Amino acid sequence: MTGGGQTSELRREAPWVGAAAILFGVLFSYPIILHLTGTTVQDDWDFESELHWVAYYTVVHFHRFPLWDPYKCGGLGMLANPQSRFLTPFFPLHLVFGPSVGAHLEIPLHLAIAWAGGYTLARLLGIRPLGAAVAATVFPSSSCVASGHRASNGFLLQGITRGQGS
């Protein structure tokens, strides 16, 4: 697969790749999906959830961009905090479904993006569809991805890493 043929093949496969990626994200994170409204109370759950709630409350209640967190230590910057995720493309999920459900819905979407990216990269490297699907499945289903997410999104992936929903 080279040149223009490569692009046209990827375009033909795009709907199937999207569907397979979403299916992978849903199947691999089913413990969280089964308990979307639950909040896991492990580790730094209060700090993590406060970052979600401040951004959500600032936008919904005050109709402002959440640049500042007035509730922590007399006020901390949200824009300068790399752990606040209101600048991510997934923040509308928080606004539509609320901060707890929105944060939990990010996980299957991240896994779906990882699967689609792995498949696309494998196909661009010339690997046939079955091999690309295997390559796409191996990376996002590995324990290093789950433990990396758990380290950066403390309470969100408890359901996957410990086999519990909440």
C-alpha positions as CSV (number, residue, x, y, z in Angstrom):
1,M,0.0,0.0,0.0
2,T,1.8,3.2,-1.2
3,G,0.9,6.7,-2.2
4,G,-2.7,7.6,-3.2
5,G,-3.9,4.0,-2.9
6,Q,-2.9,4.0,0.7
7,T,-5.1,7.0,1.4
8,S,-8.1,5.7,-0.5
9,E,-7.9,2.4,1.3
10,L,-7.8,4.1,4.7
11,R,-10.8,6.2,3.7
12,R,-12.8,3.1,2.8
13,E,-11.8,1.5,6.1
14,A,-12.6,4.6,8.2
15,P,-16.2,3.7,9.2
16,W,-15.2,0.2,10.2
17,V,-12.2,1.5,12.1
18,G,-14.4,4.0,13.9
19,A,-16.9,1.4,14.9
20,A,-14.3,-1.1,16.0
21,A,-12.5,1.6,18.0
22,I,-15.7,2.6,19.9
23,L,-16.5,-1.1,20.4
24,F,-13.0,-1.7,21.8
25,G,-13.3,1.4,24.1
26,V,-16.7,0.2,25.4
27,L,-15.7,-3.4,25.9
28,F,-12.4,-2.7,27.6
29,S,-13.9,-0.1,30.0
30,Y,-17.2,-1.9,30.8
31,P,-16.7,-1.8,34.6
32,I,-16.7,2.0,34.4
33,I,-19.6,2.2,32.0
34,L,-21.7,0.0,34.2
35,H,-21.2,2.4,37.1
36,L,-21.0,5.8,35.4
37,T,-22.5,7.8,38.2
38,G,-20.4,6.2,40.9
39,T,-17.4,8.0,42.3
40,T,-14.3,6.0,43.2
41,V,-12.9,7.3,46.5
42,Q,-9.3,6.3,46.3
43,D,-6.0,8.1,46.6
44,D,-6.4,11.8,45.7
45,W,-10.1,11.6,44.8
46,D,-10.9,14.9,46.5
47,F,-8.3,16.9,44.6
48,E,-9.1,15.2,41.3
49,S,-12.8,15.6,41.5
50,E,-12.5,19.2,42.7
51,L,-10.7,20.1,39.5
52,H,-13.6,18.7,37.5
53,W,-16.3,20.4,39.7
54,V,-14.7,23.9,39.7
55,A,-14.4,24.0,36.0
56,Y,-17.9,22.7,35.5
57,Y,-19.5,25.0,38.1
58,T,-17.7,28.1,36.8
59,V,-18.9,27.5,33.3
60,V,-22.5,26.4,34.1
61,H,-23.2,28.8,37.0
62,F,-21.1,31.9,36.2
63,H,-20.9,31.5,32.4
64,R,-17.1,32.2,32.5
65,F,-14.0,30.5,31.3
66,P,-12.5,28.7,34.4
67,L,-9.1,30.4,34.7
68,W,-9.1,30.4,38.5
69,D,-10.0,28.0,41.3
70,P,-11.1,30.2,44.3
71,Y,-11.8,27.2,46.5
72,K,-8.3,25.8,47.0
73,C,-5.6,27.5,49.2
74,G,-7.1,30.9,48.8
75,G,-7.1,30.6,45.0
76,L,-5.1,28.7,42.5
77,G,-4.8,29.1,38.8
78,M,-6.7,26.5,36.7
79,L,-5.1,27.6,33.4
80,A,-1.6,27.0,34.8
81,N,-2.5,23.6,36.4
82,P,-1.6,20.8,34.0
83,Q,-4.0,18.5,35.9
84,S,-7.1,20.6,35.1
85,R,-8.6,19.2,32.0
86,F,-11.0,22.0,31.0
87,L,-9.0,22.7,27.9
88,T,-9.3,19.2,26.5
89,P,-11.7,18.3,23.7
90,F,-13.6,16.2,26.2
91,F,-14.7,19.0,28.5
92,P,-18.0,19.3,26.7
93,L,-18.8,15.9,28.1
94,H,-18.5,17.4,31.6
95,L,-20.8,20.2,30.7
96,V,-23.5,17.9,29.2
97,F,-23.4,15.0,31.6
98,G,-21.9,16.5,34.7
99,P,-18.4,16.3,36.0
100,S,-18.5,12.7,37.4
101,V,-20.2,11.1,34.4
102,G,-18.2,13.2,32.0
103,A,-14.9,12.2,33.6
104,H,-15.9,8.5,33.4
105,L,-16.9,8.9,29.7
106,E,-13.5,10.2,28.8
107,I,-11.9,6.7,29.4
108,P,-13.7,4.7,26.7
109,L,-13.1,7.6,24.3
110,H,-9.4,7.7,25.1
111,L,-9.2,4.0,24.5
112,A,-11.1,4.3,21.2
113,I,-8.7,7.0,20.0
114,A,-5.7,4.9,21.0
115,W,-7.2,1.9,19.1
116,A,-7.9,4.0,16.0
117,G,-4.5,5.6,16.1
118,G,-2.7,2.3,16.4
119,Y,-4.7,0.8,13.5
120,T,-4.1,3.8,11.3
121,L,-0.4,3.8,12.1
122,A,-0.1,0.1,11.4
123,R,-1.9,0.5,8.0
124,L,0.3,3.5,7.1
125,L,3.4,1.3,7.8
126,G,2.0,-1.3,5.3
127,I,0.6,-3.9,7.7
128,R,-2.4,-5.7,6.5
129,P,-5.8,-5.2,8.2
130,L,-5.7,-8.2,10.5
131,G,-2.2,-7.4,11.7
132,A,-3.2,-3.7,12.1
133,A,-6.2,-4.7,14.2
134,V,-3.9,-6.9,16.4
135,A,-1.4,-4.0,16.8
136,A,-4.2,-1.6,17.6
137,T,-5.5,-3.9,20.3
138,V,-2.2,-4.7,22.0
139,F,-1.2,-1.2,23.0
140,P,-4.4,0.2,24.5
141,S,-5.2,-3.0,26.3
142,S,-1.7,-3.3,27.9
143,S,-1.3,-2.8,31.6
144,C,1.1,0.1,31.0
145,V,-1.7,2.2,29.5
146,A,-4.1,1.5,32.4
147,S,-1.4,2.2,35.0
148,G,-0.4,5.3,33.2
149,H,-4.0,6.5,33.1
150,R,-4.4,5.6,36.7
151,A,-1.4,7.7,37.7
152,S,-2.6,10.7,35.8
153,N,-6.3,10.3,36.4
154,G,-6.2,8.9,39.9
155,F,-9.8,7.9,40.7
156,L,-11.0,7.4,37.1
157,L,-9.5,4.1,36.2
158,Q,-10.0,2.3,39.5
159,G,-12.7,0.2,37.9
160,I,-10.3,-1.1,35.2
161,T,-7.2,-1.5,37.2
162,R,-8.9,-3.2,40.2
163,G,-11.8,-4.9,38.5
164,Q,-14.4,-2.9,40.3
165,G,-17.0,-0.5,38.9
166,S,-17.0,1.9,41.8
